[in-house]
Amino acid sequence: MLAYKLLLTPLFIGAVSLAGRRWGPSVSGWLVGLPLSSGPVVFFFALEQGSRFASAAAQGALAGIISLCGFSLAYIWISKRSGWMASILASWAVFFALTFFMDRLKIPLVLAVIGPLLILLVVLKLIPDATPFEELPATPHWEILVRMIASTAMVLILTGSANFLGPRLSGLLTPFPVMSSVLAVFTHRFQGAPAAAHFLRGLLVGLFTFATFFLVVALMIDHWGVLLAFVSATAAALFIHASSLFLMRKHILPA
């Protein structure tokens, strides 16, 4: 199990990072919407803590989308006038404040699904128009290694502290933007605030995939088992992700 935690997540993150480097920050953010780190976290919850724990964590992850929306919106607006340090600290503060609030709400599954999706649509309307930029400078080669290390650390920390945090808070913290923070900061630092905004805009579009994945897990895992639930969630998420790329190119990020 430890080998999976140490190898599976960084391999996924490395592949996504290389693809984003080739096609730009918007596509990089869109790819981050895939639950490449949070998905394995809940999968390990299912194997180590049981399907009921994993179902509750998946519902918490759905609610955690609201915190991730707040993080992205805060970073985009603050980065227009501030550097990366102020942007990331303020964005983390927004994320944890929203997570603290959501942890104290007891809402049914229907609202746990509809609420984050509605908020996601609202946030996409609230973010400022994407600022065009010239050809971007290259980022350091070691950046990909940092992304892989940070994402692996998140998986180890969250799965290791699951018993202490409980299923709901573990799920709420599953979307904590470790990888998004690393990518946004490095993009902002080396390629500018407009490029970071493009990255986070793509991330928000990709969150529809994130929501689909955890919705399927939450609905299926108790009745159909871990394997079928995660296979079905992966298939549904990939379909939605392909569809969201069309949305992003046609409506969210017009050329």
C-alpha positions as CSV (number, residue, x, y, z in Angstrom):
1,M,0.0,0.0,0.0
2,L,2.8,2.4,0.8
3,A,4.4,1.6,-2.5
4,Y,1.2,2.7,-4.3
5,K,1.0,5.9,-2.3
6,L,4.6,6.7,-3.1
7,L,4.6,5.8,-6.8
8,L,1.1,6.1,-8.2
9,T,0.4,9.7,-7.4
10,P,3.7,11.2,-8.5
11,L,3.5,9.3,-11.8
12,F,0.1,10.8,-12.5
13,I,1.3,14.3,-11.5
14,G,4.4,14.0,-13.6
15,A,2.4,13.1,-16.7
16,V,0.0,15.9,-16.2
17,S,2.8,18.4,-15.6
18,L,4.5,17.4,-18.9
19,A,1.2,17.8,-20.8
20,G,0.6,21.2,-19.2
21,R,4.1,22.4,-20.1
22,R,3.4,21.4,-23.7
23,W,-0.1,23.0,-24.1
24,G,-0.1,25.9,-21.7
25,P,-1.4,26.9,-18.3
26,S,-5.2,26.7,-19.2
27,V,-4.8,23.0,-20.2
28,S,-2.6,22.4,-17.2
29,G,-5.3,23.7,-14.9
30,W,-7.9,21.7,-16.7
31,L,-5.9,18.5,-16.3
32,V,-5.5,19.2,-12.6
33,G,-9.3,19.0,-12.3
34,L,-8.8,15.3,-12.7
35,P,-8.9,13.7,-9.2
36,L,-5.4,12.3,-9.7
37,S,-4.3,12.9,-6.1
38,S,-7.6,13.1,-4.3
39,G,-9.0,10.1,-6.0
40,P,-6.3,7.8,-4.7
41,V,-6.7,9.3,-1.3
42,V,-10.4,8.2,-1.1
43,F,-9.5,4.9,-2.7
44,F,-7.0,4.2,0.1
45,F,-9.6,5.3,2.6
46,A,-11.9,2.6,1.1
47,L,-9.2,-0.1,1.4
48,E,-7.9,0.9,4.9
49,Q,-11.1,2.3,6.6
50,G,-13.9,0.7,4.7
51,S,-16.5,1.6,2.1
52,R,-18.7,3.6,4.5
53,F,-15.8,5.8,5.6
54,A,-14.9,6.3,1.9
55,S,-18.5,7.2,1.0
56,A,-18.6,9.9,3.7
57,A,-15.2,11.2,2.5
58,A,-16.4,11.4,-1.1
59,Q,-19.4,13.4,0.1
60,G,-17.0,15.7,2.0
61,A,-14.9,16.0,-1.1
62,L,-17.9,17.2,-3.0
63,A,-18.5,19.9,-0.4
64,G,-14.8,20.7,-0.6
65,I,-15.3,22.0,-4.1
66,I,-16.8,25.1,-2.6
67,S,-13.5,25.7,-0.7
68,L,-11.5,25.1,-3.8
69,C,-13.7,27.6,-5.8
70,G,-13.0,30.2,-3.1
71,F,-9.3,29.5,-3.3
72,S,-9.2,29.9,-7.0
73,L,-11.4,33.0,-7.1
74,A,-9.3,34.7,-4.3
75,Y,-6.0,33.9,-6.0
76,I,-7.2,35.3,-9.4
77,W,-8.4,38.6,-8.0
78,I,-5.6,39.1,-5.5
79,S,-2.9,38.3,-8.1
80,K,-4.1,41.1,-10.3
81,R,-2.5,43.6,-7.7
82,S,-0.2,41.5,-5.5
83,G,2.7,39.0,-5.8
84,W,2.5,35.3,-5.5
85,M,3.2,35.3,-1.7
86,A,0.3,37.5,-0.8
87,S,-1.9,35.7,-3.3
88,I,-1.3,32.2,-2.0
89,L,-1.5,33.1,1.7
90,A,-4.8,34.9,1.2
91,S,-6.1,32.0,-1.0
92,W,-5.2,29.4,1.7
93,A,-7.0,31.5,4.3
94,V,-10.1,31.6,2.2
95,F,-9.9,27.8,1.6
96,F,-9.5,27.0,5.4
97,A,-12.2,29.4,6.4
98,L,-14.7,27.8,4.0
99,T,-13.6,24.3,5.0
100,F,-14.2,25.3,8.7
101,F,-17.7,26.5,7.8
102,M,-18.6,23.5,5.7
103,D,-17.4,21.1,8.4
104,R,-20.2,22.4,10.6
105,L,-23.0,22.0,8.1
106,K,-25.0,18.9,7.9
107,I,-26.6,18.7,4.5
108,P,-28.2,15.8,2.5
109,L,-26.4,14.2,-0.5
110,V,-28.7,16.0,-3.0
111,L,-27.7,19.4,-1.7
112,A,-24.1,18.3,-1.3
113,V,-24.0,17.7,-5.0
114,I,-26.2,20.6,-6.3
115,G,-24.7,23.2,-4.1
116,P,-21.1,22.9,-5.1
117,L,-22.1,22.7,-8.8
118,L,-24.2,25.9,-8.6
119,I,-21.4,27.7,-6.8
120,L,-18.9,26.5,-9.4
121,L,-21.1,28.0,-12.2
122,V,-21.4,31.3,-10.2
123,V,-17.6,31.5,-9.7
124,L,-16.9,31.0,-13.4
125,K,-19.1,34.0,-14.0
126,L,-17.4,36.1,-11.3
127,I,-13.8,35.6,-12.4
128,P,-12.4,38.4,-14.6
129,D,-12.0,37.9,-18.3
130,A,-8.8,36.1,-19.2
131,T,-6.0,38.5,-20.1
132,P,-4.2,37.5,-23.3
133,F,-0.4,37.0,-23.0
134,E,2.5,36.7,-25.3
135,E,4.6,33.5,-25.6
136,L,5.4,32.3,-22.1
137,P,8.9,31.8,-20.8
138,A,10.0,28.3,-19.8
139,T,9.7,27.2,-16.2
140,P,12.6,25.4,-14.4
141,H,13.0,21.7,-15.1
142,W,13.0,20.9,-11.4
143,E,9.5,22.3,-11.0
144,I,7.9,19.0,-12.0
145,L,9.8,17.2,-9.3
146,V,8.5,19.7,-6.7
147,R,5.0,19.1,-7.9
148,M,5.4,15.3,-7.6
149,I,6.8,15.6,-4.1
150,A,4.1,17.9,-2.8
151,S,1.3,15.8,-4.2
152,T,2.7,12.6,-2.7
153,A,3.1,14.3,0.6
154,M,-0.6,15.3,0.5
155,V,-1.6,11.6,-0.1
156,L,0.6,10.4,2.8
157,I,-0.6,13.1,5.2
158,L,-4.3,12.8,4.5
159,T,-4.4,9.0,4.6
160,G,-2.2,8.9,7.7
161,S,-4.4,11.3,9.6
162,A,-7.7,9.9,8.5
163,N,-8.5,8.3,11.9
164,F,-7.9,11.5,13.7
165,L,-9.8,13.8,11.3
166,G,-12.8,11.5,10.7
167,P,-14.4,10.8,7.3
168,R,-16.2,14.2,6.7
169,L,-13.3,16.5,7.6
170,S,-10.9,14.1,5.7
171,G,-13.1,14.4,2.7
172,L,-13.4,18.2,3.0
173,L,-9.6,18.5,3.1
174,T,-9.1,16.0,0.2
175,P,-9.4,18.8,-2.4
176,F,-6.8,20.9,-0.5
177,P,-5.0,22.6,-3.4
178,V,-1.5,21.3,-2.7
179,M,-0.8,20.7,-6.4
180,S,-2.8,23.7,-7.5
181,S,-0.9,25.9,-5.1
182,V,2.4,24.7,-6.4
183,L,1.4,25.1,-10.0
184,A,-0.3,28.5,-9.5
185,V,2.7,29.9,-7.5
186,F,5.3,28.7,-10.0
187,T,3.2,29.9,-13.0
188,H,2.8,33.3,-11.3
189,R,6.4,33.6,-10.3
190,F,7.9,32.5,-13.7
191,Q,5.2,33.4,-16.2
192,G,3.1,36.2,-14.6
193,A,-0.2,36.7,-13.0
194,P,-2.3,36.4,-16.2
195,A,-0.8,33.0,-16.9
196,A,-1.7,31.9,-13.3
197,A,-5.2,33.2,-13.9
198,H,-5.5,31.1,-17.0
199,F,-4.3,28.1,-15.0
200,L,-6.9,28.6,-12.3
201,R,-9.7,29.2,-14.8
202,G,-8.9,25.9,-16.4
203,L,-8.9,24.3,-13.0
204,L,-12.4,25.5,-12.3
205,V,-13.6,24.0,-15.5
206,G,-11.9,20.8,-14.6
207,L,-13.8,20.7,-11.3
208,F,-16.9,19.4,-13.1
209,T,-14.9,16.2,-13.6
210,F,-13.9,16.2,-9.9
211,A,-17.5,16.5,-8.9
212,T,-18.6,13.7,-11.2
213,F,-16.0,11.3,-9.9
214,F,-16.9,11.7,-6.2
215,L,-20.6,11.8,-6.9
216,V,-20.4,8.3,-8.5
217,V,-18.2,7.0,-5.7
218,A,-20.5,8.3,-3.0
219,L,-23.6,6.8,-4.7
220,M,-22.1,3.4,-5.6
221,I,-19.5,2.3,-3.1
222,D,-21.8,1.1,-0.4
223,H,-24.0,-1.0,-2.7
224,W,-21.6,-2.1,-5.5
225,G,-18.3,-2.4,-3.8
226,V,-15.0,-0.5,-4.1
227,L,-13.8,-1.8,-7.5
228,L,-16.9,-1.2,-9.5
229,A,-17.5,2.2,-7.8
230,F,-14.1,3.5,-8.7
231,V,-14.0,2.0,-12.2
232,S,-17.5,3.6,-12.9
233,A,-16.4,6.9,-11.4
234,T,-13.3,6.9,-13.5
235,A,-15.2,6.2,-16.7
236,A,-17.8,8.9,-15.9
237,A,-15.1,11.4,-15.0
238,L,-13.2,10.9,-18.2
239,F,-16.4,11.4,-20.3
240,I,-17.2,14.7,-18.4
241,H,-13.6,15.8,-18.7
242,A,-13.6,15.5,-22.5
243,S,-16.9,17.4,-22.6
244,S,-15.6,20.1,-20.3
245,L,-12.7,20.7,-22.7
246,F,-15.3,21.6,-25.4
247,L,-16.9,24.0,-22.9
248,M,-13.6,25.6,-22.0
249,R,-12.6,26.2,-25.6
250,K,-15.9,27.4,-26.8
251,H,-17.3,29.4,-23.9
252,I,-14.8,29.9,-21.0
253,L,-11.6,30.6,-22.8
254,P,-12.4,32.0,-26.2
255,A,-9.5,32.4,-28.5
